[in-house]
């Protein structure tokens, strides 16, 4: 279960102002999240997966050290920008700031 404070923090990232303040961005959906996991230049802070879909992403997450949390479909609806929420959601560090250090 994800806390109300965490939901509020994630929803704040929907606005460009807060993405700049926290130097983070969000990614939703299979294709985008899998690309982030494949590319080592992106620092993923957290991966949220809806319950019942853990096996679907197991092969991508087995070598990952990223914190993965299982949440309910209702919680995914609360944090998602999409009409029909995806099964996976990633919070990641912004690439622009990281480019300086790479």
N, C-alpha and C positions, 0 to 999 in steps of 0.2 A: 504494500500500500504506500502510496506517495502522499506526502504531507501537503496541507493546503498552502503552506508557505512556499514549498517547492513548485507547486502548480502556478502560484502567483509569479514567482521568479521566471519560470519558463514562458508564461504568457507575456511577460514584459519584453522578452526577446522578439516578439512579433513586431515591435516598433523599432525603427532604425536608431532612434535616440539611445535606447537601452542596449542595442547591439554594440554601439560605439563605446558606451560607458563600460560595459562588462567585457568588451573585446571578444564576444562570442557570437555564434550564429547557430541556427537550428536547421536540421535537414529532416525531411519526412519522405517515406516511401522506400521500397525495396531497392530500386536502381540507384538512387542518390546515396543512400546509406551504405550500400555495398561498395560503391566507388570510393567513399570516404575510408572505409575499412581497408581497401586494397592499397591506397596511397599512403605511404608512411609520412609524407610531409604534413598531413593534417593531424592535429592533436585532438582526439575525441575525448571529451570529459565523461560523458555518460551515454549509455544506450538504453532506451526504454522499449520494451517489447510487450505486446498484449498477451495475456495468459492464454495458453493453448497453442501458441505459435513458436515456442522455444525451439522445437526440433527443426523447424523450417530454416532457422539461422544458425544452428549449432555448428555446422562446418565452417562458417565464416568467423565465429566467435571463439573457437576452440584454442587458437593461438593468441588471442587478444587478451591484453591485461586491463582492458577498459572495464569500468564498473558497469555491470548490466543489471537492470532492475525489471522485474515482471510486474506489470500493472494491469488493471482491469480495462475492458473496452470503454467503460464510462469515463475513467480517468484519461484515456487516450483522446476521447472526444473533447474533454475540457482543455487539453493543451494543444490540440491540432488546429491548424488553419484551414484544413480541407473539409469539404462537405461530408465526404466519406473518409474517415480517418484510416490511415495505413496501419499495418501491424508493427512497424518499427519507426523509431524517432531518435535522432541523435542530437546531442548538444556538443558543439565543437569550438575550439579556439579559432579566432579570426585569422585567416591566412595572411592578410596584409601586414599585420604586426609580426607574424612569425617569419615572414620572408627576410626580414632584417637579420635574423639569427641563423638562418639556414645557409 
